[in-house]
């Protein structure tokens, strides 16, 4: 299974074109509502949400969220995904 990495697409998760997320959705011909993006930054959450993808914020350091676009889920460890997925 391919891994989508922003460097490969020369696109960062919160760029104006949202190229990485668009490429992923196009490649798999999947409805964005069926995808979850897990990331540890505001850019991860904002980029995913812009394409209609659910965003899961990996908040390992128990920081507070201070951006107007909120994640759909918040986890502190990837181990928590077992109960979510």
BELQUIQUI-V972174 format. One record per residue. N is the residue number from 1. PHI is phi in degrees with one decimal (NA if undefined). PSI is psi in radians with two decimals (none if undefined). BURIAL is + if it has 24 or more other C-alpha atoms within 12 Angstrom, else -. Layout:
{{N | PHI | PSI | BURIAL} {N | PHI | PSI | BURIAL}}
//
This chain:
{{1 | NA | 2.27 | -} {2 | -66.9 | 2.62 | -} {3 | -110.4 | 2.31 | -} {4 | -96.5 | 2.03 | -} {5 | -120.0 | 2.28 | -} {6 | -56.1 | -0.64 | -} {7 | -59.7 | -0.70 | -} {8 | -61.6 | -0.65 | -} {9 | -94.2 | 0.04 | -} {10 | 48.3 | 0.75 | -} {11 | -139.0 | 2.32 | -} {12 | -102.0 | 2.69 | +} {13 | -57.6 | -0.45 | +} {14 | -115.9 | 0.54 | +} {15 | -78.4 | 2.87 | -} {16 | -61.2 | -0.57 | -} {17 | -87.3 | -0.33 | -} {18 | 55.7 | 0.62 | +} {19 | -57.4 | -0.73 | +} {20 | -62.5 | -0.80 | +} {21 | -66.8 | -0.69 | +} {22 | -63.5 | -0.73 | +} {23 | -61.9 | -0.76 | +} {24 | -60.8 | -0.85 | +} {25 | -64.0 | -0.69 | +} {26 | -67.4 | -0.76 | -} {27 | -59.9 | -0.76 | -} {28 | -96.2 | -0.06 | -} {29 | 47.8 | 0.92 | -} {30 | -116.7 | 2.55 | -} {31 | -68.4 | 2.29 | -} {32 | -55.8 | -0.50 | -} {33 | -69.2 | -0.18 | -} {34 | -96.9 | 0.09 | -} {35 | -117.1 | 2.51 | +} {36 | -125.4 | 2.30 | +} {37 | -107.8 | 2.27 | +} {38 | -109.3 | 2.16 | +} {39 | -151.2 | 2.96 | +} {40 | -117.3 | 0.36 | +} {41 | -140.4 | 2.89 | +} {42 | -59.5 | -0.73 | +} {43 | -59.5 | -0.66 | +} {44 | -60.0 | -0.84 | +} {45 | -68.7 | -0.85 | +} {46 | -63.2 | -0.77 | +} {47 | -61.9 | -0.79 | +} {48 | -63.4 | -0.86 | +} {49 | -61.2 | -0.60 | +} {50 | -60.7 | -0.54 | +} {51 | -95.4 | 0.09 | +} {52 | 82.8 | 0.28 | +} {53 | -92.0 | 2.43 | +} {54 | -65.5 | 2.44 | +} {55 | -116.5 | 2.27 | +} {56 | -115.2 | 2.10 | +} {57 | -91.6 | 2.11 | +} {58 | -87.3 | 1.77 | +} {59 | -108.9 | 1.30 | +} {60 | -65.2 | -0.46 | -} {61 | -103.6 | 0.23 | -} {62 | 54.1 | 0.76 | -} {63 | -78.4 | 2.86 | -} {64 | -91.7 | 2.60 | -} {65 | -90.7 | 2.22 | -} {66 | -131.5 | 0.63 | -} {67 | -119.1 | 2.59 | -} {68 | -68.0 | -0.49 | -} {69 | -88.7 | 2.03 | -} {70 | -99.0 | 2.59 | +} {71 | -70.4 | 2.72 | +} {72 | -76.9 | -0.58 | +} {73 | -137.0 | 2.67 | +} {74 | -131.4 | 2.25 | +} {75 | -129.8 | 2.76 | +} {76 | -105.9 | -0.21 | -} {77 | -150.6 | 2.57 | -} {78 | -63.9 | -0.38 | -} {79 | -62.1 | -0.46 | -} {80 | -66.7 | -0.34 | -} {81 | -64.3 | -0.48 | -} {82 | -55.8 | -0.73 | -} {83 | -79.4 | -0.29 | -} {84 | -91.7 | -0.79 | -} {85 | -81.5 | none | -}}
//
